[in-house]
Amino acid sequence: MKICFIMYPWERVDAENDSTLRLIHEAVSRNHIVAITTVNALTIRDSVASAFCDVFVKQDKVSDNFVSFYNKAQFKRTQLPLAGFDVIFMRANPPLDTMAMNFLDSVRDDTFIVNDIDGLRIANNKLYTASFQGTASEFIPATHVSKNKEYLERIFAESSCDKMILKPLDGYGGRGVIVLEKSAKQSFSSLLEFYIGGDESGKGSNYVILQEYVPGAAEGDVRILMLNGEPIGAMKRIPASNEVRANVHAGGKVVKHKLTAQEQALCKHIGPKLVRDGLYFVGIDVIGGKLIEVNVLSPGGISRINRLNRTRLQVQVIDFVESVVHAKELVNHRKNAFRQVIEDAHAV
């Protein structure tokens, strides 16, 4: 296969823990042609979407050590048509680059994109959890989203909860997440002014999320990696002392975790919708059996879950994309065979 990873710059990769590097390593180890690029390197040449790519130079032996593999990697720089790739992994860090989606629109019929660009568009912010309806909605905490300061103040005042969570709509990695306590409600108004921002007319203002505080949040959250609608691995992230965020970059630590019955039920209920939306590989964050967030852009956790469970989740991910590409090739081969039969009949 020919695989392109649209990601962050190679020099920013943390070889010890980077999930994208694990996927790249697995693909290179299988002798697939692998190229990497960034959203800033996308371009149009003769009306064809392409990218300035760094293509991995084939090695005699691919090191099993990820740090060594990273340090020894050599590339050939060239401009390549995106439609020539069998698979494109969208692994750029949030926030979503909408212009990059426009480049990929033109090749979506030719290339299997993980995750699908329409799925990325609808799920790249924290509003996506509100789209889970029916039985799946029981796994979603009560959530309010608005730019209206007075409305959010009223919601907070009327809430029966002693605590609520405030966070920016477009945040990621735990940035800007704070716990609000009723005992400190006098500071809520100024916090909203800061988070919403903008001028007196509302121009430049931001949406914020006010969410039900889920019991157990102080003990951390669970990151579950979902592949094609099924959970393939999980870990629990425990926040550092005096810290509400469990994210590792915020000082949290990870421990081994086995999915509870409620977490398994959650995955079962949301999995089909993820697949329908083209969100084949995502990371979901769960607290107390409630879905807090769906991470669709460059979901992480592969390396840490691997270490905790002595697994290699990247193997399952590359197996999956290989199966999808193989199925598409079989369909094309069958179609071409039928076309040839018709052409032969016409020639008689």
Phi, psi and omega per residue, in radians:
M1 nan 2.813 3.042
K2 -2.009 2.068 -2.995
I3 -2.170 2.330 3.070
C4 -2.044 2.324 3.057
F5 -1.879 1.972 3.014
I6 -1.565 1.957 -2.921
M7 -2.504 -2.895 3.041
Y8 -1.461 2.878 -3.108
P9 -0.988 2.486 -3.089
W10 -1.003 -0.623 -3.091
E11 -1.222 -0.228 3.118
R12 -1.628 -0.002 -3.117
V13 -1.224 2.279 3.008
D14 -1.590 1.704 -2.999
A15 -1.038 -0.497 -3.121
E16 -1.218 -0.560 -2.956
N17 -2.271 -0.084 -2.980
D18 -1.220 2.211 -3.141
S19 -1.248 -0.704 -3.139
T20 -1.071 -0.683 3.113
L21 -1.058 -0.646 3.110
R22 -1.102 -0.732 3.126
L23 -1.157 -0.738 3.117
I24 -1.090 -0.814 -3.125
H25 -1.022 -0.758 -3.129
E26 -1.116 -0.736 -3.138
A27 -1.162 -0.752 3.115
V28 -1.130 -0.695 -3.136
S29 -1.091 -0.453 3.132
R30 -1.586 0.165 3.113
N31 1.177 0.411 2.992
H32 -1.322 2.644 3.035
I33 -1.391 2.090 -3.034
V34 -2.118 2.309 3.078
A35 -2.228 2.616 3.063
I36 -2.158 2.626 3.096
T37 -2.733 3.128 3.104
T38 -2.200 2.907 3.138
V39 -1.112 -0.484 3.138
N40 -1.306 -0.195 -3.114
A41 -1.731 0.043 3.100
L42 -1.271 2.526 -3.065
T43 -2.703 3.000 3.059
I44 -2.104 2.260 3.086
R45 -2.270 2.085 -3.100
D46 0.901 0.784 3.123
S47 1.136 0.329 3.121
V48 -2.017 2.209 3.105
A49 -1.179 2.253 -3.109
S50 -2.542 -3.072 3.127
A51 -2.684 2.571 2.972
F52 -1.375 1.940 -2.990
C53 -1.983 2.679 2.932
D54 -1.853 1.950 -3.097
V55 -1.657 2.281 3.138
F56 -1.118 2.239 3.055
V57 -1.365 2.305 -3.080
K58 -1.087 2.336 3.131
Q59 -1.854 2.646 3.093
D60 -1.090 -0.687 3.120
K61 -2.497 2.232 3.131
V62 -1.536 2.126 -3.113
S63 -1.114 2.448 3.070
D64 -1.351 -0.285 -3.141
N65 -1.505 2.135 -3.029
F66 -1.165 -0.648 3.125
V67 -1.152 -0.765 3.106
S68 -1.114 -0.746 3.102
F69 -1.032 -0.761 -3.133
Y70 -1.123 -0.808 -3.082
N71 -1.199 -0.525 -3.075
K72 -1.624 -0.100 -3.080
A73 -1.060 2.341 3.074
Q74 -2.145 2.567 -3.024
F75 -2.266 2.718 2.957
K76 -2.023 2.139 -3.090
R77 -1.498 2.229 3.134
T78 -2.799 2.756 3.086
Q79 -1.623 2.216 -3.034
L80 -2.270 2.535 3.086
P81 -1.296 2.293 -3.092
L82 -1.139 -0.559 -3.115
A83 -1.181 -0.229 3.130
G84 -1.395 -0.204 3.135
F85 -1.509 2.489 3.050
D86 -1.299 -0.631 -3.078
V87 -2.394 2.400 2.969
I88 -2.124 2.100 3.030
F89 -1.614 2.109 3.056
M90 -1.555 1.745 -3.051
R91 -2.126 0.391 3.086
A92 -1.266 2.557 3.136
N93 -1.210 2.656 3.035
P94 -1.061 2.773 0.011
P95 -1.374 2.890 -3.119
L96 -1.130 2.305 3.054
D97 -1.576 1.793 -3.054
T98 -1.137 -0.523 3.114
M99 -1.174 -0.624 3.094
A100 -1.075 -0.636 3.104
M101 -1.078 -0.639 3.127
N102 -1.136 -0.644 3.069
F103 -1.101 -0.741 -3.071
L104 -1.306 -0.382 3.106
D105 -0.929 -0.664 -3.035
S106 -1.315 -0.193 -3.093
V107 -2.085 0.101 -3.028
R108 -1.112 -0.476 3.120
D109 -1.395 -0.304 -3.094
D110 -1.737 -0.381 -2.945
T111 -2.326 2.452 3.056
F112 -1.444 2.034 -3.063
I113 -1.864 2.226 3.131
V114 -2.047 1.840 0.079
N115 -1.673 2.791 -3.132
D116 -0.933 2.476 -3.009
I117 -1.179 -0.560 3.063
D118 -1.190 -0.665 3.077
G119 -1.093 -0.706 3.108
L120 -1.117 -0.689 -3.119
R121 -1.104 -0.736 -3.044
I122 -1.503 -0.303 -3.008
A123 -2.062 0.137 -3.034
N124 -1.366 -0.129 3.057
N125 -2.161 3.098 -2.984
K126 -1.353 0.030 3.060
L127 -1.300 -0.331 -3.020
Y128 -1.028 -0.617 -3.103
T129 -1.070 -0.443 3.139
A130 -1.228 -0.245 -3.119
S131 -1.444 -0.115 3.096
F132 -1.457 1.914 -3.067
Q133 -1.952 -3.126 3.124
G134 1.174 -2.439 -3.097
T135 -1.148 -0.437 -3.131
A136 -1.198 -0.415 -3.068
S137 -1.151 -0.364 3.139
E138 -1.175 -0.262 -3.123
F139 -1.696 0.101 -3.087
I140 -1.892 2.187 3.092
P141 -1.192 2.657 3.114
A142 -1.013 2.188 -3.016
T143 -2.304 2.413 3.122
H144 -2.221 2.299 -3.126
V145 -2.246 2.255 -3.121
S146 -2.910 2.867 2.929
K147 -1.829 -0.069 -3.051
N148 -1.481 1.880 -3.064
K149 -1.073 -0.769 -3.098
E150 -1.129 -0.689 3.125
Y151 -1.094 -0.807 -3.122
L152 -1.158 -0.619 3.082
E153 -1.119 -0.665 3.122
R154 -1.190 -0.726 3.105
I155 -1.033 -0.768 -3.114
F156 -1.140 -0.720 -3.111
A157 -1.196 -0.630 -3.082
E158 -1.476 -0.222 -3.102
S159 -1.139 2.448 3.094
S160 -1.459 -0.100 -3.127
C161 -1.417 2.552 3.053
D162 -1.348 -0.387 -3.110
K163 -2.347 2.654 2.985
M164 -2.479 2.840 3.130
I165 -1.833 2.325 3.057
L166 -2.047 2.302 3.130
K167 -2.734 2.698 3.104
P168 -1.253 2.556 -3.115
L169 -1.108 -0.661 -3.051
D170 -1.767 0.296 3.127
G171 -1.338 2.880 3.072
Y172 -2.673 2.830 3.117
G173 1.145 0.372 3.141
G174 1.432 0.075 -3.102
R175 -1.187 2.250 3.052
G176 1.427 0.101 -3.131
V177 -1.445 2.182 3.107
I178 -2.353 2.696 3.084
V179 -1.710 2.237 3.109
L180 -1.791 2.295 3.091
E181 -1.989 2.454 -3.111
K182 -1.012 -0.527 -3.125
S183 -1.175 -0.290 -3.129
A184 -2.058 0.566 -3.029
K185 -1.167 -0.293 -3.121
Q186 -1.154 -0.354 3.135
S187 -1.618 -0.087 -3.043
F188 -1.115 -0.737 -3.095
S189 -1.057 -0.786 -3.135
S190 -1.202 -0.579 3.078
L191 -1.118 -0.748 3.115
L192 -1.102 -0.715 3.112
E193 -1.034 -0.707 -3.135
F194 -1.202 -0.803 -3.071
Y195 -1.243 -0.714 -3.109
I196 -1.329 -0.763 3.074
G197 1.089 -2.679 3.140
G198 1.411 3.030 3.126
D199 -1.626 -3.006 -3.068
E200 -1.117 -0.487 3.130
S201 -1.421 -0.149 -3.109
G202 1.660 -0.098 3.140
K203 -1.143 2.329 3.125
G204 1.427 0.125 -3.121
S205 -1.386 2.836 -3.070
N206 -2.129 2.562 3.002
Y207 -1.326 2.503 3.053
V208 -2.228 2.772 -3.128
I209 -1.934 2.288 3.003
L210 -2.046 2.055 -2.942
Q211 -2.252 2.551 3.035
E212 -0.933 2.334 3.069
Y213 -1.381 2.106 -3.098
V214 -1.543 2.187 3.107
P215 -0.965 2.393 -3.115
G216 1.740 -0.110 -3.112
A217 -1.059 -0.568 -3.117
A218 -1.141 -0.390 3.135
E219 -1.540 -0.053 3.088
G220 1.983 -3.089 3.109
D221 -2.229 3.026 3.136
V222 -2.013 2.190 3.013
R223 -1.683 2.126 3.108
I224 -2.028 2.221 3.061
L225 -1.605 2.226 -3.105
M226 -1.973 2.278 3.115
L227 -2.174 2.077 -3.135
N228 0.911 0.729 3.057
G229 1.463 0.068 -3.110
E230 -2.179 2.504 3.084
P231 -1.277 2.323 3.126
I232 -2.041 -0.168 3.138
G233 -3.096 2.728 -3.113
A234 -2.662 2.770 3.023
M235 -2.623 2.702 3.059
K236 -1.779 2.355 3.137
R237 -1.932 2.134 -3.078
I238 -1.882 2.185 -3.091
P239 -1.216 2.697 3.039
A240 -1.195 2.855 3.129
S241 -1.052 2.470 -3.134
N242 1.087 0.500 -3.129
E243 -2.357 2.277 3.140
V244 -1.447 -0.490 -3.073
R245 -1.477 2.361 3.141
A246 -1.645 -0.058 -3.106
N247 -0.989 2.445 -3.083
V248 -1.063 -0.705 -3.116
H249 -1.169 -0.258 3.110
A250 -1.675 0.211 3.084
G251 1.750 0.036 3.125
G252 -1.262 2.801 3.073
K253 -2.070 2.786 -3.104
V254 -1.995 2.541 3.093
V255 -2.365 2.784 -3.137
K256 -1.102 2.515 -3.093
H257 -2.534 2.351 3.020
K258 -1.859 2.282 -3.083
L259 -1.043 2.350 3.061
T260 -1.361 2.967 3.114
A261 -1.064 -0.669 3.141
Q262 -1.201 -0.668 3.106
E263 -1.170 -0.668 3.082
Q264 -1.122 -0.699 3.105
A265 -1.131 -0.707 3.091
L266 -1.000 -0.865 -3.130
C267 -1.053 -0.696 -3.139
K268 -1.115 -0.651 -3.086
H269 -1.373 -0.584 -3.086
I270 -1.658 -0.322 -3.070
G271 -0.969 -0.854 -3.120
P272 -1.032 -0.680 3.124
K273 -1.180 -0.677 3.098
L274 -0.996 -0.782 -3.128
V275 -1.161 -0.760 3.122
R276 -1.030 -0.599 -3.136
D277 -1.494 0.073 3.114
G278 1.320 0.349 -3.135
L279 -1.707 1.422 -2.971
Y280 -1.388 -0.556 -3.120
F281 -2.330 1.877 -3.077
V282 -2.385 2.850 2.997
G283 -2.029 2.204 3.104
I284 -1.908 2.499 3.115
D285 -1.873 2.206 -3.006
V286 -2.226 2.375 3.039
I287 -2.277 2.210 3.099
G288 0.972 0.588 -3.125
G289 1.340 0.151 3.125
K290 -1.900 2.418 3.126
L291 -1.371 2.015 -3.120
I292 -1.637 -0.683 -3.031
E293 -2.768 2.600 3.025
V294 -2.033 2.076 -3.115
N295 -1.727 1.958 -3.037
V296 -1.921 -0.272 3.110
L297 -1.799 1.965 3.088
S298 0.914 0.889 3.117
P299 -1.033 2.349 -3.106
G300 -1.885 3.077 3.100
G301 2.136 -0.179 -3.079
I302 -0.998 -0.895 -3.033
S303 -1.117 -0.734 -3.096
R304 -1.252 -0.707 3.080
I305 -1.129 -0.679 3.092
N306 -1.012 -0.822 -3.101
R307 -1.144 -0.674 -3.110
L308 -1.216 -0.550 -3.017
N309 -2.047 0.040 -3.106
R310 0.951 0.835 3.117
T311 -2.056 3.082 3.055
R312 -2.409 1.401 -3.042
L313 -1.072 -0.467 3.139
Q314 -1.063 -0.481 3.114
V315 -1.100 -0.773 -3.139
Q316 -1.147 -0.663 -3.125
V317 -1.149 -0.818 3.136
I318 -1.210 -0.621 3.026
D319 -0.984 -0.749 -3.104
F320 -1.109 -0.862 -3.098
V321 -1.175 -0.589 3.058
E322 -1.067 -0.726 -3.123
S323 -1.156 -0.667 3.126
V324 -1.156 -0.801 -3.138
V325 -1.125 -0.720 3.120
H326 -1.080 -0.731 3.127
A327 -1.095 -0.718 3.115
K328 -1.120 -0.685 3.127
E329 -1.134 -0.676 3.112
L330 -1.120 -0.720 3.120
V331 -1.106 -0.777 3.131
N332 -1.124 -0.713 3.134
H333 -1.101 -0.761 3.136
R334 -1.107 -0.767 3.131
K335 -1.078 -0.773 3.141
N336 -1.136 -0.639 3.119
A337 -1.125 -0.731 3.125
F338 -1.158 -0.694 3.108
R339 -1.079 -0.668 -3.135
Q340 -1.160 -0.668 3.100
V341 -1.045 -0.755 3.141
I342 -1.170 -0.713 3.106
E343 -1.122 -0.685 3.120
D344 -1.129 -0.665 3.139
A345 -1.164 -0.636 -3.139
H346 -1.211 -0.529 -3.083
A347 -1.345 -0.306 -3.082
V348 -1.241 nan nan
